[in-house]
Amino acid sequence: MTNVAEKIERVPLSVVEADKIGSVTSNLALPRTLAVTGARTEVRRGDVVAVRALTDSATYNQLELPTGRLAKINPGDVLVCALGSRRALKGFVGDVPASVAAGDELHLLNMGGVVGLCTGHHSSLSEAIKVEVLGLVCGESGGARNIGDGALEPRGSLGESAPLVVVAGACMNSGKTFAATELIRRATHEGLRVAAAKLSGVACLRDTLNMADHGACATASFLDAGLPSTVGVGDLAPVAKAIIGRLNESAPDLIVIELGDGILGGYSVESVFDDVELRAATAALVYCASDYVGAWGGCEWFARRGLAVDLVAGSVTDSRMGEEYVEREFNVAAGNARRDGARLFQIVRAKLHARVLV
């Protein structure tokens, strides 16, 4: 059977000059001048594609560059992106097409530069930016470049690891990143060496850069494993183990992990909590929710898996009333990263001490 690379090698290549390069391709360190093929080709998630922006968007019109800076997307801009899927409850939903060719129309699915066929979006957003495919980006051999080139390989075994502090949530925008970065900041100020990771979601450097800004000595994400998103991964545990293994190379005292999106949805989050090794390595489980029902549902979801939530955080605890209700009605500690980050960290540190690891 003829493979994708062989198909590409048989057609002439053209050259495009990129105006902006999406952060989803950051591991490849691509130049602005790129060879592309416009022939119709079967594709894989993560394939790098050059596109031209056709439309503007009132609410979603910026591209995150490999530096982390956000750049305005103008109609006519040539963008370098990667094919991927998204399942955002409060954002865009889209998938990788079976094939692409020059002239096809796709959509920008996130600010990191993930593109695909958009099938829906949250009512608060305007339509996704339409892009015209110019071609698949090719390497020196003529084969399609993919963000998985040289990426971390999945691992079947975790091995020895620093204790994990896992931050999960009911859904996107429930307070996970704020809680994770506050824990990183507090632990670093206490003299601990903290590494951090984002294990699920859709590719964007913003959260890992934020972790580094709060003191993380090393960061990594599923993007380092060559994934534009964790949609359709199925079992995310081997990817998680590869990322955690990389972070353990920095000899951290603990690793703070954020699981993007929610414990339910299309990002394979549940598979992390079903893995025996990852459960055993977890010293503290922080769950973020926006309201009482979300807090109760999350605690119940974990209980059915034989796991106990150690701390409820997120916007449900933004008022003292919410914090007191969670503790009284659900019999679980509650803490707010915005109002009392010191207490939030004290609760987590007590769990770390209980393992006799710090």
C-alpha positions in Angstrom: 0.0 0.0 0.0 1.3 3.5 -0.9 1.9 5.5 2.3 1.2 9.2 2.8 4.9 10.2 2.4 5.2 8.4 -0.9 2.1 10.1 -2.2 3.5 13.5 -1.3 6.9 12.8 -2.9 5.2 12.2 -6.3 3.8 15.7 -6.5 5.6 19.0 -6.9 6.0 21.2 -3.9 5.4 24.9 -3.7 6.8 27.5 -1.2 4.7 29.7 1.2 5.8 32.5 3.4 4.0 32.4 6.8 2.8 35.6 8.5 2.2 33.8 11.8 3.1 30.4 13.2 0.8 28.8 15.8 2.2 27.6 19.1 0.8 24.1 18.5 3.8 23.6 16.2 6.3 25.1 18.7 8.2 21.8 19.2 9.2 21.8 15.6 10.8 25.3 15.6 9.6 25.9 12.0 10.9 28.7 9.8 8.6 31.2 8.1 9.5 29.9 4.6 8.0 26.5 4.1 7.5 23.9 1.4 4.0 22.6 1.0 2.1 20.2 -1.1 -1.4 21.1 -2.3 -2.3 17.6 -3.5 -5.2 15.9 -1.9 -3.8 13.7 0.8 -5.0 11.5 3.7 -4.0 13.1 6.9 -3.3 12.4 10.6 -4.0 14.5 13.6 -1.0 16.7 14.2 -0.1 17.1 10.6 1.1 20.7 10.0 -0.8 22.7 7.5 -0.4 26.1 6.0 -3.7 28.0 5.7 -4.9 31.5 4.7 -7.4 33.3 7.0 -10.6 34.1 5.1 -12.7 35.7 7.8 -12.4 37.7 11.0 -14.0 37.0 14.4 -15.4 39.4 16.9 -14.6 37.1 19.9 -11.9 34.7 18.8 -9.4 36.4 16.5 -5.9 35.9 18.0 -3.2 33.3 17.4 -0.8 32.2 20.1 2.7 32.2 18.7 5.6 29.9 19.8 6.8 32.7 22.1 3.4 32.7 23.9 2.5 36.1 22.6 -1.0 36.6 21.1 -1.1 38.0 17.6 -4.2 39.5 15.9 -5.3 37.4 12.9 -6.2 39.5 9.9 -8.1 38.2 6.9 -5.4 37.2 4.3 -2.8 36.2 6.9 -0.9 33.0 6.1 -0.9 30.8 9.3 0.9 27.7 10.1 -1.3 25.4 12.2 -1.8 21.7 13.0 -4.8 19.4 12.3 -6.7 18.4 15.4 -10.1 18.0 17.2 -11.8 19.9 19.9 -14.7 19.2 22.2 -15.1 22.5 24.2 -18.4 22.8 26.1 -17.9 26.6 26.2 -15.9 26.9 23.0 -15.6 25.3 19.6 -16.3 21.7 18.5 -14.5 20.2 15.5 -12.7 17.3 13.9 -9.8 16.4 11.7 -11.0 15.8 8.1 -10.2 12.5 6.4 -8.1 14.3 3.8 -7.1 17.8 2.8 -6.1 19.6 -0.4 -5.3 23.1 -1.4 -8.5 25.1 -1.6 -10.3 23.2 1.1 -12.0 25.3 3.8 -11.4 24.5 7.5 -11.8 26.5 10.7 -9.5 27.7 13.5 -10.6 25.8 16.6 -8.4 27.4 19.2 -5.9 30.1 19.8 -3.0 27.7 19.7 -3.5 27.0 16.0 -5.5 23.8 16.0 -7.6 23.6 12.8 -10.3 21.2 11.7 -13.9 21.1 10.5 -16.0 23.1 13.0 -19.3 21.5 13.7 -20.6 23.8 16.4 -19.7 26.4 19.0 -21.0 28.0 22.3 -23.7 30.6 21.9 -21.5 33.3 23.4 -19.0 33.0 20.6 -19.1 34.3 17.0 -18.4 31.9 14.1 -15.0 30.3 14.0 -12.5 31.9 11.6 -12.6 30.2 8.2 -9.3 29.3 6.6 -8.3 28.1 3.2 -5.8 25.3 3.0 -2.7 26.2 1.0 -1.1 22.8 1.6 0.5 20.3 4.0 3.9 21.4 5.3 6.6 19.1 4.1 10.1 18.2 5.4 13.3 17.8 3.4 12.4 14.2 2.5 9.0 15.4 1.1 7.0 13.8 3.9 4.4 15.7 5.8 5.6 17.3 9.0 3.7 16.3 12.1 3.9 17.7 15.6 4.6 14.2 16.8 7.9 14.2 15.1 10.5 13.6 17.8 7.8 13.8 20.5 7.8 11.9 23.8 6.8 8.3 23.4 4.0 6.9 25.5 5.2 4.8 28.5 3.6 1.7 29.9 5.1 2.1 33.3 5.5 5.2 35.5 8.4 4.1 37.7 9.5 6.1 40.7 8.0 9.6 40.8 7.7 12.7 42.9 4.2 12.8 44.5 1.5 14.2 42.3 -1.0 16.9 43.2 -3.8 16.5 40.7 -6.2 19.4 39.9 -9.3 18.4 38.0 -12.6 20.1 37.5 -16.3 20.0 36.5 -15.7 21.7 33.2 -13.6 24.5 31.6 -13.5 27.8 33.4 -14.1 26.2 36.8 -11.0 27.6 38.4 -8.4 24.8 37.8 -5.6 26.9 36.5 -5.9 29.5 39.2 -5.8 26.8 41.9 -2.9 24.9 40.2 -0.8 28.1 39.8 -1.5 29.2 43.4 -0.3 25.8 44.7 2.8 26.1 42.6 3.5 29.6 43.9 2.9 28.7 47.5 5.0 25.5 47.4 7.9 27.3 45.6 7.9 30.1 48.3 8.1 27.3 50.9 11.3 26.2 49.3 10.0 23.2 47.4 11.0 22.3 43.9 7.8 22.1 41.9 7.3 20.8 38.3 4.0 21.1 36.6 2.0 19.7 33.7 -1.2 20.0 31.8 -2.3 16.5 30.8 -5.5 17.1 28.8 -7.3 19.6 26.7 -6.4 21.4 23.4 -2.9 22.6 22.7 -2.0 26.0 23.9 1.1 27.2 25.8 -0.7 29.7 28.0 -1.3 27.4 30.9 2.2 25.9 31.1 3.7 29.4 30.7 1.5 30.5 33.6 2.8 27.6 35.6 6.4 28.7 34.9 5.6 32.3 35.8 4.4 31.0 39.2 7.7 29.2 39.9 7.5 25.8 38.3 11.1 24.6 37.6 10.0 22.5 34.7 6.7 22.2 32.7 5.3 19.9 30.1 2.0 19.0 28.4 0.4 16.6 26.0 1.7 18.8 23.3 5.2 17.5 24.2 3.8 14.1 23.4 2.8 15.3 19.9 -0.9 15.7 20.5 -2.9 18.8 19.3 -5.6 17.8 21.8 -6.5 14.7 23.8 -9.8 14.2 22.0 -10.0 10.6 20.9 -6.9 9.4 22.7 -8.8 6.8 24.6 -6.3 5.8 27.2 -4.4 8.9 28.3 -2.4 7.2 31.0 0.6 6.2 28.8 0.9 9.8 27.6 0.6 11.0 31.2 3.4 8.7 32.3 5.7 9.9 29.6 5.1 13.5 30.6 5.5 12.8 34.3 8.7 10.8 33.5 10.1 13.8 31.7 9.3 16.1 34.6 10.9 13.8 37.1 14.2 14.3 35.3 14.2 17.8 36.9 14.2 16.1 40.4 11.1 17.9 41.8 9.8 17.6 45.3 6.3 17.4 43.9 4.5 17.6 40.5 1.3 19.7 40.1 -0.9 18.4 37.3 -3.8 20.2 35.8 -6.4 18.2 33.8 -7.9 20.5 31.2 -11.6 20.7 30.6 -13.8 18.5 32.8 -13.8 15.0 34.3 -16.7 14.3 31.9 -16.5 15.2 28.2 -14.4 14.2 25.2 -10.8 14.6 26.4 -10.1 11.2 27.9 -9.7 12.6 31.5 -11.4 9.6 33.1 -8.6 7.2 31.9 -6.1 9.0 34.1 -8.1 8.2 37.2 -8.6 4.6 36.1 -4.8 3.9 36.0 -3.5 2.1 39.1 0.0 3.6 39.0 -1.2 7.1 38.6 -3.6 6.7 41.5 -0.9 5.4 43.7 1.4 8.3 42.9 -1.3 10.9 43.7 -0.8 12.5 47.1 -3.6 15.0 46.8 -6.7 15.4 44.6 -8.1 18.9 44.2 -11.4 19.2 42.5 -12.8 22.6 41.1 -16.4 23.3 40.6 -18.6 26.3 39.8 -21.6 25.5 42.0 -23.0 23.1 44.6 -24.4 20.6 42.1 -21.0 20.4 40.3 -19.2 20.0 43.6 -21.5 17.2 44.7 -21.4 15.5 41.3 -17.6 15.5 41.2 -17.2 14.1 44.7 -19.8 11.4 43.8 -18.0 10.6 40.5 -14.7 10.1 42.2 -16.3 8.0 45.0 -17.7 5.6 42.5 -14.1 5.1 41.3 -12.9 4.5 44.8 -11.2 7.9 45.1 -11.7 10.6 47.7 -11.5 14.3 46.8 -9.1 15.9 49.3 -10.1 19.5 48.6 -12.9 21.3 46.7 -11.8 24.6 45.2 -12.8 26.7 42.2 -15.5 29.4 41.9 -18.0 27.5 44.2 -15.7 28.6 47.0 -15.4 32.3 45.9 -17.7 33.2 48.7 -17.2 32.0 52.2 -20.8 30.7 52.2 -19.9 28.3 49.4 -16.8 27.1 51.2 -18.8 26.5 54.4 -21.6 24.7 52.6 -19.2 22.3 50.8 -17.5 21.4 54.1 -20.7 21.0 56.0 -22.9 19.1 53.5 -20.2 17.1 51.6 -17.8 16.5 54.5 -14.8 17.5 52.4 -12.3 20.3 52.9 -12.8 23.4 50.8 -10.4 26.2 50.0 -10.3 29.2 47.8 -7.2 30.1 45.8 -8.2 33.8 45.4 -9.3 34.6 49.0 -7.0 32.4 51.0 -4.3 30.7 49.0 -2.2 30.0 52.1 -5.0 27.8 53.5 -5.4 26.0 50.2 -1.7 25.1 50.2 -1.8 24.1 53.9 -4.5 21.5 53.2 -2.5 20.1 50.3 0.8 20.1 52.2 -0.8 18.1 55.0 -1.6 15.4 52.5 2.0 15.5 51.3 3.3 15.2 54.8 1.0 12.2 55.4 3.0 10.4 52.7 6.2 11.2 54.5 7.6 12.7 51.2 8.2 16.3 52.2 
